[in-house]
Amino acid sequence: MGIFYPIIFIFGLIVGSFLNCVIYRLALPRGRSFCPHCKHILSWQDLIPVLSFLILRGKCRYCQKKISWQYPLVELATGLLFVLIFWHLGFGFDLAFGFWILISCFLIIIFVYDLKHFIIPDKIIYPAIVVVLIYNALQSPALLMRSGLAAILAASFFLIIVLVSRGRWMGLGDVKLAFLMGLFLSFPNILIALFFAFLIGAIIGVGLILAKRKTLRSEVPFGPFLVTGTFFALFWGERIAQWYLDLFLYV
């Protein structure tokens, strides 16, 4: 199975390049890819995932302005994530593999777009919810009901935060993302995802404040933390839950 790893990684790089285009065009819909600085249309040799960035030394071929690190990082992250999914699911190319790949793409877009624009786009979150609902319904009615309950509880928790804070702490986009997470992860993984999201958010938030990059009143997008927590729970949620249960029973 080792022969499939580089193939899947390269496939992930290509998909990551496409996701970068989606992220950019959600804000500025246009035709062919172009440099955001000089507006020059990019040719095929400028669009090779990661490799073009390295060959061009992180600068536009035409105006020599710096290219954002977002592009190679998203491509690399997508490639590595696809490999991890392939490994986690037991080296199979089945419906579950395609489903995880597709939802991971939605989550990557949400992560980057919210980080850049402080918005979780409805054009991404709603199709993702529909896909998960269809997949769960095809699996079993029990899974659909269990994941639906997890989604409602997770979304309700964030909705309460939005209402109490009057939108200062969280936004409705986070409520929709929590609903998606609940559908995708179900119980108990949704609890693990939320725990890690708040933990990572607290650590990074304190770090930014100590570094004087942010203040207590600064706005920080929570979507990236929720997505990170989702991936933690997706790959390691069962092990963490089992470890906790074993610890509880031992005590």
C-alpha positions in Angstrom: 0.0 0.0 0.0 3.0 2.3 0.4 3.0 3.0 -3.3 -0.3 4.9 -3.0 1.0 7.4 -0.5 2.9 9.6 -3.0 0.0 9.3 -5.5 -2.5 10.5 -2.8 -0.2 13.2 -1.6 0.2 14.6 -5.2 -3.5 14.4 -5.7 -4.0 16.3 -2.4 -1.5 19.0 -3.7 -3.6 19.4 -6.8 -6.8 19.6 -4.9 -5.2 22.1 -2.5 -4.4 24.3 -5.4 -8.0 24.2 -6.5 -9.1 25.0 -2.9 -6.9 28.1 -3.0 -8.8 29.2 -6.1 -12.1 28.6 -4.4 -11.1 30.6 -1.3 -9.9 33.5 -3.4 -12.9 33.5 -5.8 -15.4 33.4 -3.0 -14.4 36.9 -2.2 -13.5 38.1 -5.7 -15.2 36.0 -8.3 -13.3 36.2 -11.7 -12.1 34.2 -14.6 -8.6 32.8 -14.9 -6.1 32.9 -12.1 -4.1 36.2 -11.9 -1.6 37.9 -9.6 -3.5 40.0 -7.0 -0.8 42.7 -7.2 -0.2 43.3 -10.9 -3.3 41.5 -12.2 -1.3 39.6 -14.8 -2.9 36.3 -15.9 -0.9 33.4 -14.6 0.3 30.7 -17.0 0.4 27.0 -16.3 4.0 27.0 -15.1 2.9 29.5 -12.4 0.3 27.2 -11.1 2.1 23.9 -10.3 1.3 23.2 -6.6 4.2 24.0 -4.2 6.8 23.6 -7.0 6.0 26.9 -8.7 6.2 28.7 -5.4 9.7 27.3 -4.7 11.0 27.9 -8.3 9.7 31.5 -8.2 11.1 31.9 -4.6 7.8 33.1 -3.4 7.5 36.0 -5.8 5.4 36.8 -8.8 7.1 36.1 -12.1 5.8 39.4 -13.6 5.9 42.0 -10.8 8.2 40.3 -8.2 5.8 41.0 -5.4 5.7 38.4 -2.7 3.2 35.5 -3.1 1.2 34.7 0.0 2.4 31.6 2.0 -1.3 30.6 2.1 -0.9 28.9 -1.3 1.8 26.4 -0.6 0.6 25.8 3.0 -2.9 25.0 1.9 -1.6 22.6 -0.8 0.8 20.9 1.6 -1.8 20.6 4.3 -4.4 19.1 1.9 -1.9 16.6 0.6 -0.9 15.5 4.1 -4.5 15.4 5.2 -5.5 13.1 2.3 -2.6 10.8 3.2 -3.7 10.7 6.8 -7.3 9.9 5.8 -6.1 7.1 3.6 -4.1 5.7 6.4 -6.8 6.1 9.1 -9.5 4.4 7.0 -7.4 1.3 6.4 -6.0 1.9 2.9 -9.3 1.7 1.1 -10.8 3.6 -1.8 -14.5 3.4 -0.9 -17.4 5.7 -0.2 -16.2 6.6 3.2 -12.8 7.7 1.8 -14.5 9.9 -0.8 -16.8 11.3 1.9 -14.0 12.2 4.3 -12.0 13.8 1.4 -14.9 15.9 0.4 -15.8 17.1 3.9 -12.2 17.8 4.6 -12.1 20.1 1.6 -15.1 22.0 2.9 -13.4 22.3 6.3 -10.1 23.6 4.8 -12.0 26.3 2.9 -13.8 27.3 6.0 -10.6 27.4 8.0 -8.7 29.7 5.6 -11.7 31.9 4.6 -12.7 32.6 8.2 -9.1 33.2 9.2 -8.8 35.8 6.3 -12.2 37.4 6.3 -13.8 36.6 9.7 -16.7 35.0 7.9 -17.9 31.4 7.4 -19.4 31.4 3.9 -22.9 30.0 3.5 -21.9 28.9 0.0 -19.6 26.3 1.6 -21.4 25.5 4.9 -24.8 24.6 3.5 -23.6 22.2 0.8 -21.4 20.5 3.4 -24.4 20.0 5.7 -26.4 18.6 2.9 -23.6 16.1 1.9 -23.3 14.9 5.5 -27.0 14.5 5.9 -27.3 12.4 2.7 -24.3 10.3 3.7 -25.6 9.6 7.2 -29.0 8.7 5.8 -27.4 6.2 3.4 -25.5 4.6 6.3 -28.3 4.1 8.7 -31.3 5.8 10.3 -29.7 5.3 13.7 -26.6 7.3 12.7 -28.7 10.0 11.2 -30.7 10.4 14.4 -27.6 10.2 16.7 -25.6 12.7 14.6 -28.7 14.9 14.2 -29.0 15.1 18.0 -25.3 15.9 18.3 -25.7 18.7 15.7 -28.7 20.3 17.4 -27.0 20.2 20.8 -23.7 21.6 19.5 -25.5 24.4 17.5 -27.7 25.2 20.5 -24.7 25.6 22.7 -23.1 28.1 20.3 -26.5 29.9 19.7 -26.8 30.5 23.5 -23.3 32.1 23.5 -24.3 34.3 20.5 -27.5 35.4 22.2 -25.8 36.0 25.6 -22.9 38.0 24.1 -25.1 39.7 21.5 -22.7 38.4 18.8 -19.6 39.8 20.4 -18.1 36.4 21.3 -19.4 34.2 18.5 -21.2 34.7 15.2 -24.0 32.7 13.5 -21.4 31.2 11.2 -20.0 29.4 14.3 -23.5 28.1 15.1 -23.8 26.6 11.5 -20.3 25.2 11.7 -21.1 23.6 15.1 -24.1 22.0 13.5 -22.0 20.6 10.7 -19.5 19.3 13.2 -22.2 17.5 15.1 -23.5 15.8 12.0 -20.0 14.8 10.8 -18.6 13.6 14.2 -21.7 12.5 16.2 -21.2 11.4 19.8 -18.8 11.4 21.6 -16.4 12.9 19.1 -18.3 16.2 18.9 -17.5 16.8 22.6 -13.9 16.0 22.0 -13.8 18.4 19.0 -15.3 21.2 21.1 -13.0 20.6 24.0 -9.9 20.9 21.7 -11.3 23.9 19.9 -11.7 25.9 23.1 -8.4 24.6 24.5 -6.4 25.5 21.4 -8.3 28.8 21.1 -7.4 29.7 24.7 -3.8 28.8 24.3 -3.4 30.8 21.0 -5.4 33.7 22.4 -3.3 34.0 25.5 -0.2 33.7 23.4 -1.3 36.6 21.1 -2.1 38.8 24.0 1.2 38.1 25.7 2.9 38.9 22.4 0.9 42.1 22.2 -0.6 41.1 18.9 -4.1 41.1 20.3 -6.0 42.5 23.2 -8.9 41.2 25.2 -11.3 43.2 23.0 -9.7 42.1 19.7 -11.8 40.0 17.4 -10.4 36.5 16.7 -12.1 34.1 14.3 -13.2 30.9 16.0 -13.8 28.9 12.9 -10.2 27.8 12.5 -10.2 26.4 16.0 -13.4 24.5 15.4 -12.0 23.0 12.2 -8.8 22.0 14.0 -10.8 20.4 16.8 -12.8 18.6 14.2 -9.7 17.0 12.7 -8.4 16.1 16.2 -11.6 14.3 17.0 -11.9 12.7 13.6 -8.5 11.0 13.8 -8.0 10.5 17.5 -11.4 11.0 19.1 -12.1 7.3 19.7 -8.7 6.8 21.4 -9.1 9.9 23.6 -12.6 8.8 24.6 -11.4 5.3 25.4 -8.5 6.6 27.4 -10.8 8.8 29.4 -13.2 5.9 30.1 -10.4 3.7 31.1 -9.1 6.4 33.4 -12.5 6.9 34.9 -13.1 3.2 35.5 -9.7 2.8 37.0 -10.3 5.6 39.5 
